[in-house]
Amino acid sequence: MHALVTGASGGLGQAFCNHLAAQGHDLVLVSRRTGQLERIAADARAKFGVDAVVLPADLSEEAARNELAAELGRRGIHVDVLVNNAGFGTIGELAMADVDRLNDEIGLNCGAVAHLSRLFLPGMLEQGSGSIINVASTAAFQPIPTMAVYAATKSFVLSFTQALWEETRSTPVRVTAICPGPTDTAFFDAAGDDKVLANRRTPDQVVASTFRALDRRQPSVTDGFVNAVQGHFAKVMPARIAVPVARLVVAPTKR
Ligand SMILES: NC(=O)c1ccc[n+]([C@@H]2O[C@H](COP(=O)([O-])OP(=O)(O)OC[C@H]3O[C@@H](n4cnc5c(N)ncnc54)[C@H](OP(=O)(O)O)[C@@H]3O)[C@@H](O)[C@H]2O)c1
């Protein structure tokens, strides 16, 4: 029985790997950077004595996801915990955005989450146990100008996960979405603007919130009290107020 963590090469994915390995889970680590994955896998083996398998893949591609499932099948590895964590954001006006990058963002943040859940859920149901953790974001709670596609992909993750939670409620499989706010990872670097939202939580705090929610069988949870309060207001405010406010928070100087 293995826990498959996507985006395991750093940030939240690495924190999920450490937590799961500390609980005694064997790991399957997936992302594109093989060297980073190997380093984290070696660490998990040495520190926690677990099996850790590295399978590099670009998960924005449907064929790569199918090949990942096929490879696990060939190796006789059963996925008991799936953490759909891999994702990235783009910052900037849509009119200026790179179309290929936007398609990759949608393919990874939405396509991989739905597809990998579809690939591994039947095995969990058959086995009579399993967990699916999908990493959404507080960006799911309101549209965000200059991060329009990213926020929409995270709304997809939250909506998809809550529906799946209900579909699996009467089964032993647990499903939850974690909505982190700004967290101290390479995310903003990758998005091209590391000065955005400086007040950040740690990956370990996000992981702790996730497993508390999973234990309580919550459909979703927001990490951190301040994020939860902000999220609540974003959800109840009319769009004509919430959307300009979101723009001011994310890109105060870019109008
Ligand atoms: N940090 C935040 O403030 C924050 C807030 C809310 C939600 N989130 C979400 O948290 C998740 C993890 O992000 P993070 O904060 O840990 O940022 P990160 O450090 O940039 O990690 C992103 C991970 O995704 C992987 N990845 C990117 N493109 C990929 C692809 N095409 N195929 C496979 N893996 C890919 C990266 O690995 P490789 O480069 O090796 O492929 C990396 O491991 C994301 O879904 C993000 O949207 C982050």
The ligand as an ORCA input file, in Angstrom:
! r2SCAN-3c Opt
* xyz 0 1
  N       2.081     28.166     -1.856
  C       0.879     28.718     -1.793
  O       0.742     29.890     -1.368
  C      -0.333     27.929     -2.190
  C      -1.597     28.394     -1.757
  C      -2.734     27.680     -2.111
  C      -2.618     26.526     -2.869
  N      -1.382     26.103     -3.288
  C      -1.322     24.879     -4.097
  O      -0.443     23.975     -3.469
  C       0.028     23.040     -4.436
  C       1.525     22.846     -4.256
  O       2.191     24.040     -4.557
  P       3.410     24.600     -3.673
  O       2.918     25.782     -2.954
  O       4.045     23.509     -2.928
  O       4.361     25.174     -4.834
  P       5.712     24.584     -5.459
  O       6.747     24.515     -4.405
  O       5.949     25.422     -6.669
  O       5.328     23.098     -5.869
  C       4.632     22.773     -7.047
  C       4.847     21.317     -7.342
  O       4.127     20.952     -8.525
  C       4.995     20.229     -9.381
  N       4.628     20.413    -10.774
  C       4.550     21.583    -11.458
  N       4.232     21.340    -12.741
  C       4.108     19.991    -12.865
  C       3.781     19.133    -13.953
  N       3.509     19.614    -15.176
  N       3.743     17.787    -13.735
  C       4.026     17.291    -12.505
  N       4.316     18.052    -11.432
  C       4.359     19.392    -11.617
  C       6.389     20.784     -9.085
  O       7.398     19.828     -9.372
  P       8.345     19.784    -10.673
  O       8.797     21.180    -10.943
  O       9.424     18.851    -10.238
  O       7.495     19.206    -11.762
  C       6.312     20.990     -7.580
  O       6.638     19.793     -6.907
  C      -0.384     23.591     -5.798
  O      -1.526     22.895     -6.263
  C      -0.749     25.045     -5.489
  O      -1.690     25.549     -6.388
  C      -0.242     26.773     -2.955
*
